[in-house]
Amino acid sequence: MSNHPLPEKHRLLHACRTQIYTDHPMLRLAYQLTALHERRLCSARETIADREAIDSIDTERRRLVRDIDGWVTVQLPPTPGSARLHTETLGAIVDRLAQYTADAYAALADASNDLGDAWERLAELAVGYDDLASEVAAGRRRLPGPP
């Protein structure tokens, strides 16, 4: 997958925690999504949740997901019609990776009982992303959305 535009899972997970990947649109957007999920967690923890702030964050997240999906559509070669259709866009998967990253680090900071579950969810989704990226690169899977 080295010549493929989709980043490997370790780069994607690293990008969720740091801004150093300014040269790759998907990695830059993954970092921005994680930051939004962290802000959302803080807003949701308030005694009286700031619904307007949460709605604003979710609107921005949807925009970033569309940006990832648009970038992916331009970067990937067309897949054969015989390729199996995946149920989610890569933007949606990256958004969930960002959410699980924010959840896992929040559980770590709080020494939460949910710590193991949070890291397990993140690891499982990262492996699923890596498998999907390999299948898309090989033309065995296609993503929903425009051809």
C-alpha positions in Angstrom: 0.0 0.0 0.0 3.1 2.3 -0.1 2.0 4.0 -3.4 -1.6 4.3 -2.2 -2.8 7.7 -1.0 -4.5 6.3 2.1 -2.3 6.6 5.1 -1.4 3.5 7.2 -3.2 3.1 10.5 -0.2 4.0 12.6 0.1 7.3 10.8 -3.6 8.0 11.1 -3.6 7.2 14.8 -0.6 9.4 15.3 -2.2 12.2 13.4 -5.2 12.1 15.8 -2.8 13.2 18.5 -0.5 15.6 16.8 -0.5 18.3 14.1 2.7 17.3 12.4 1.0 15.9 9.4 0.2 19.2 7.7 1.3 17.8 4.3 -1.4 15.1 4.1 -5.0 16.4 3.9 -6.6 13.2 5.5 -4.1 13.3 8.4 -4.6 17.0 9.0 -8.3 16.6 9.1 -8.1 13.6 11.4 -6.3 15.8 13.9 -8.9 18.5 13.6 -11.7 15.9 14.1 -10.0 14.7 17.3 -9.7 18.2 18.6 -13.4 18.7 17.9 -14.3 15.5 19.7 -12.2 16.6 22.7 -14.1 19.9 22.8 -17.4 18.0 22.5 -16.5 15.9 25.5 -15.7 19.0 27.5 -19.0 20.6 26.5 -21.0 17.5 27.3 -19.4 17.3 30.8 -20.6 20.7 31.8 -23.3 20.7 34.5 -25.7 22.1 31.9 -24.5 20.8 28.6 -24.0 23.7 26.1 -26.3 22.4 23.4 -25.4 25.2 21.0 -21.7 24.5 21.4 -22.2 20.8 20.8 -24.4 21.5 17.7 -21.7 23.9 16.3 -19.0 21.2 16.9 -21.1 18.6 15.1 -21.7 20.9 12.2 -17.9 21.4 11.8 -17.4 17.6 12.1 -19.8 17.0 9.3 -17.9 19.5 7.1 -14.6 17.8 7.9 -16.0 14.4 7.1 -17.3 15.7 3.7 -13.8 17.2 3.1 -12.2 13.8 3.7 -14.7 12.0 1.5 -14.2 14.6 -1.2 -10.4 14.2 -1.0 -10.7 10.4 -1.1 -13.0 10.4 -4.1 -10.4 12.5 -6.1 -7.4 10.4 -4.9 -8.6 6.9 -5.4 -8.8 5.3 -8.8 -12.2 4.0 -9.9 -13.0 0.6 -8.5 -14.6 -2.2 -10.5 -18.3 -2.6 -10.2 -17.7 -6.1 -8.9 -16.0 -4.8 -5.8 -18.0 -5.2 -2.6 -19.5 -2.0 -1.3 -18.4 -0.9 2.2 -21.2 0.5 4.4 -19.4 3.7 5.5 -17.3 6.4 3.9 -13.7 6.9 5.0 -14.7 10.3 6.4 -17.1 8.6 8.8 -14.5 6.0 9.8 -11.9 8.7 10.4 -14.5 10.6 12.5 -15.1 7.6 14.6 -11.3 7.0 15.0 -11.0 10.6 16.2 -13.9 10.1 18.6 -12.4 6.9 20.0 -9.0 8.5 20.3 -10.6 11.4 22.3 -12.5 8.9 24.4 -9.5 6.8 25.1 -7.3 9.7 26.2 -10.1 11.1 28.3 -10.4 7.7 30.0 -6.7 7.6 30.6 -6.7 11.1 32.1 -9.6 10.3 34.4 -8.3 6.8 35.2 -11.8 5.7 34.2 -13.1 2.1 34.6 -13.8 2.4 30.8 -10.1 2.7 30.0 -9.6 -0.9 28.7 -12.9 -0.8 26.7 -12.0 2.6 25.2 -8.6 1.5 24.0 -9.9 -1.8 22.7 -12.6 0.0 20.6 -9.9 2.3 19.2 -7.6 -0.6 18.4 -10.3 -2.7 16.7 -11.4 0.2 14.5 -7.8 1.0 13.5 -7.3 -2.6 12.4 -10.6 -2.4 10.5 -9.5 0.8 8.8 -6.2 -0.8 7.8 -8.0 -3.8 6.3 -10.4 -1.6 4.4 -7.6 0.6 3.1 -5.8 -2.5 1.8 -9.0 -3.9 0.2 -9.7 -0.5 -1.5 -6.2 -0.3 -2.7 -6.5 -3.8 -4.2 -9.8 -3.0 -5.8 -11.7 -5.6 -3.8 -13.8 -3.0 -2.0 -15.4 0.3 -3.0 -16.7 3.1 -0.9 -20.2 4.6 -0.9 -20.6 7.8 -2.7 -19.9 9.1 -6.2 -18.0 6.7 -8.5 
